[in-house]
Amino acid sequence: MGNEIATKGMLTPTTYEGAVQFSETLAGSTMVPAAFKGKPADILVAVQWGSEVGLAPMQALQNIAVING
């Protein structure tokens, strides 16, 4: 992962490629909310939306819910 992910007590992707790899890893985990399992694209979008409102990646996954699409 090298320079693609910054660590300050948390993993935060700093490039598009790093974000894609991060999302794919999380999508394969049993630790993410059910709505995100196996859905790296949804994880990528949620993390980006979260970033835009000041949330760390994992906070975004835990606190962003899509209602009615």
Secondary structure as a PSIPRED ss2 file (coil, helix, strand):
# PSIPRED VFORMAT (PSIPRED V4.0)

   1 M C   1.000  0.000  0.000
   2 G H   0.000  1.000  0.000
   3 N H   0.000  1.000  0.000
   4 E H   0.000  1.000  0.000
   5 I E   0.000  0.000  1.000
   6 A E   0.000  0.000  1.000
   7 T E   0.000  0.000  1.000
   8 K C   1.000  0.000  0.000
   9 G C   1.000  0.000  0.000
  10 M C   1.000  0.000  0.000
  11 L E   0.000  0.000  1.000
  12 T E   0.000  0.000  1.000
  13 P E   0.000  0.000  1.000
  14 T C   1.000  0.000  0.000
  15 T C   1.000  0.000  0.000
  16 Y H   0.000  1.000  0.000
  17 E H   0.000  1.000  0.000
  18 G H   0.000  1.000  0.000
  19 A H   0.000  1.000  0.000
  20 V H   0.000  1.000  0.000
  21 Q H   0.000  1.000  0.000
  22 F H   0.000  1.000  0.000
  23 S H   0.000  1.000  0.000
  24 E H   0.000  1.000  0.000
  25 T H   0.000  1.000  0.000
  26 L H   0.000  1.000  0.000
  27 A H   0.000  1.000  0.000
  28 G C   1.000  0.000  0.000
  29 S C   1.000  0.000  0.000
  30 T C   1.000  0.000  0.000
  31 M C   1.000  0.000  0.000
  32 V C   1.000  0.000  0.000
  33 P C   1.000  0.000  0.000
  34 A H   0.000  1.000  0.000
  35 A H   0.000  1.000  0.000
  36 F H   0.000  1.000  0.000
  37 K C   1.000  0.000  0.000
  38 G C   1.000  0.000  0.000
  39 K C   1.000  0.000  0.000
  40 P H   0.000  1.000  0.000
  41 A H   0.000  1.000  0.000
  42 D H   0.000  1.000  0.000
  43 I H   0.000  1.000  0.000
  44 L H   0.000  1.000  0.000
  45 V H   0.000  1.000  0.000
  46 A H   0.000  1.000  0.000
  47 V H   0.000  1.000  0.000
  48 Q H   0.000  1.000  0.000
  49 W H   0.000  1.000  0.000
  50 G H   0.000  1.000  0.000
  51 S H   0.000  1.000  0.000
  52 E H   0.000  1.000  0.000
  53 V C   1.000  0.000  0.000
  54 G C   1.000  0.000  0.000
  55 L C   1.000  0.000  0.000
  56 A C   1.000  0.000  0.000
  57 P H   0.000  1.000  0.000
  58 M H   0.000  1.000  0.000
  59 Q H   0.000  1.000  0.000
  60 A H   0.000  1.000  0.000
  61 L H   0.000  1.000  0.000
  62 Q H   0.000  1.000  0.000
  63 N H   0.000  1.000  0.000
  64 I C   1.000  0.000  0.000
  65 A C   1.000  0.000  0.000
  66 V C   1.000  0.000  0.000
  67 I C   1.000  0.000  0.000
  68 N C   1.000  0.000  0.000
  69 G C   1.000  0.000  0.000
